[in-house]
Amino acid sequence: MFIETRFYKQVASSSVETNECILASNEKIYLTEFGGNAVYSKDVKVEIIWDTTILLATHGDTVQKTAEELIGDGIKILKIVLTNDSEQAETVGGYYMGEKYIG
């Protein structure tokens, strides 16, 4: 089954917004693309994180093709993290897409 998760928010100054997806045991996602959109500033970033591994981090705009297979265990989390350490609110976003399998 094709999946696409997009998470775009107006992030308040000095704030973090997170979108989380916990994969069930034996659930698999084969990621084919991920990306992020943020102002080009050291204070604003987008991260795509699997468990404790950063798959993508950007302080600007990027699209990356990938071939990442993620296998769930009911505990590991796939996250899109939007960080704004600037003094004003910023629109920030990230996404991933791929195929989802069970078993």
PEVEN-V578945 format. One record per pair of residues at least 12 apart in sequence whose C-alpha atoms are under 8 Angstrom apart, sorted by the first residue. I is the first residue (numbers start at 1). J is the second residue. Records with the same first field share a line. If there is no record, write none. Layout:
BEGIN
I = J, J
END
This chain:
BEGIN
1 = 99, 100, 101
2 = 97, 98, 99, 100
3 = 97, 98, 99, 100
4 = 95, 96, 97, 98
5 = 95, 96, 97
6 = 93, 94, 95, 96
7 = 19, 80, 93, 94, 95
8 = 91, 92, 93, 94
9 = 91, 92, 93
10 = 89, 90, 91, 92
11 = 82, 83, 84, 89, 90, 91, 92
12 = 84, 88, 89, 90
13 = 84, 85, 86, 87, 88, 89, 90
14 = 83, 84, 85, 86, 87
15 = 83, 84, 85
16 = 81, 82, 83, 84
17 = 81, 82, 83
18 = 79, 80, 81, 82
19 = 79, 80, 81
20 = 77, 78, 79, 80
21 = 77, 78, 79
22 = 72, 74, 75, 76, 77, 78
23 = 71, 72, 73, 74, 75, 76, 77, 78
24 = 72, 73, 74, 75
25 = 71, 72, 73, 74
26 = 71, 72, 73, 102, 103
27 = 71, 72, 73, 100, 101, 102, 103
28 = 69, 70, 71, 72, 100, 101, 102, 103
29 = 69, 70, 71, 98, 99, 100, 101
30 = 67, 68, 69, 70, 98, 99, 100
31 = 66, 67, 68, 69, 70, 96, 97, 98, 99
32 = 65, 66, 67, 68, 96, 97, 98, 99
33 = 63, 64, 65, 66, 67, 96, 97, 98
34 = 48, 56, 63, 64, 65, 66, 94, 95, 96, 97
35 = 56, 61, 62, 63, 64, 94, 95, 96
36 = 57, 58, 60, 61, 62, 63, 92, 93, 94, 95
37 = 58, 59, 60, 61, 62, 92, 93, 94
38 = 58, 59, 60, 61, 90, 91, 92, 93
39 = 59, 60, 61, 90, 92
40 = 59, 60, 61
41 = 59, 60
42 = 59
43 = 59, 83, 84, 85, 86
44 = 59, 82, 83, 84, 85, 86, 90, 92
45 = 57, 58, 59, 60, 82, 83, 84, 92
46 = 58, 59, 80, 81, 82, 83, 92, 93, 94
47 = 79, 80, 81, 82, 94
48 = 78, 79, 80, 81, 94, 95
49 = 77, 78, 79, 80, 81
50 = 70, 76, 77, 78, 79
51 = 76, 77, 78
80 = 94, 95
81 = 94
82 = 94
END
